[in-house]
Amino acid sequence: MEYLKLLGIVIIVIGFAFKWETTAVVVIAAIVTALFSGMSIPDLLTTLGQSFVDNRMVTLFFLTLPMIGLVERSGLKEVAVNGIKKLKHLTPGWILNIYLAIRELTGVFGINLQGQVQFVRPIIAPMTTAAAEVQRKLTAKDEDVLKGRAAAVDNFGNFFAQNLFVASAGVLLIASTMKSLKHTVTPTQIVTYTIPIAIITLIIVGVYNLWFDRRFKREGK
């Protein structure tokens, strides 16, 4: 009977494998697990509702989508590209290093640039491509590589530095989860452990971006 409690995991695996609706799969898995664990329907609904309320800050990023669409439509991308083309000595690697530093610094103050869709695609990727175009004519493969590099740098900055702010959604989620598991971990402790990771990330990724510059320049000869 104890193994029946694991049916929720099976449902999630099958649902993701067949690409079913993610939210529906997770909710159904939670219901099945709760019922086989002896929870009543009221208790289950209370748990689901409380979990949503405790972690509701995670969904605030949806509010940025309309704003990003408006500024991109108003020509923000073109302005950024034209500005970079005037700075002929600025390379793709340095642009990405500056962005990584800004990404981590804003994380300290709880300012989330929101990453791929809202910031990288309309601003950082075009700026990186524009800096590369100053050096040489780009192929379709070059553009894809530069876009991928911009996305990767954003992932590094977000993943390894997102918990630098004591009241960020990630820190609060970790603290609340650990508390529910009877482990006392304060948000300040989480931030303290994140600082050296963020610094190491800045150094390693920064060196790689400079090496990427040298390789990109060498391939263009």
Secondary structure, DSSP 8 states (H G I E B T S, - for coil): -GGGGGHHHHHHHHHHHTT--HHHHHHHHHHHHHHHTT--HHHHHHHHHHHHHHTGGGGGGGGHHHHHHHHHHTTHHHHHHHHHHH-TT--HHHHHHHHHHHHHHHHHTT----HIIIIIIIIIHHHHHHHHHHHS---HHHHHHHHHHHHHHHHHHHHHHTT-STTSHHHHHHHHHHHHTT----HHHHHHHHHHHHHHHHHHHHHHHHHHHHHHHHHT-
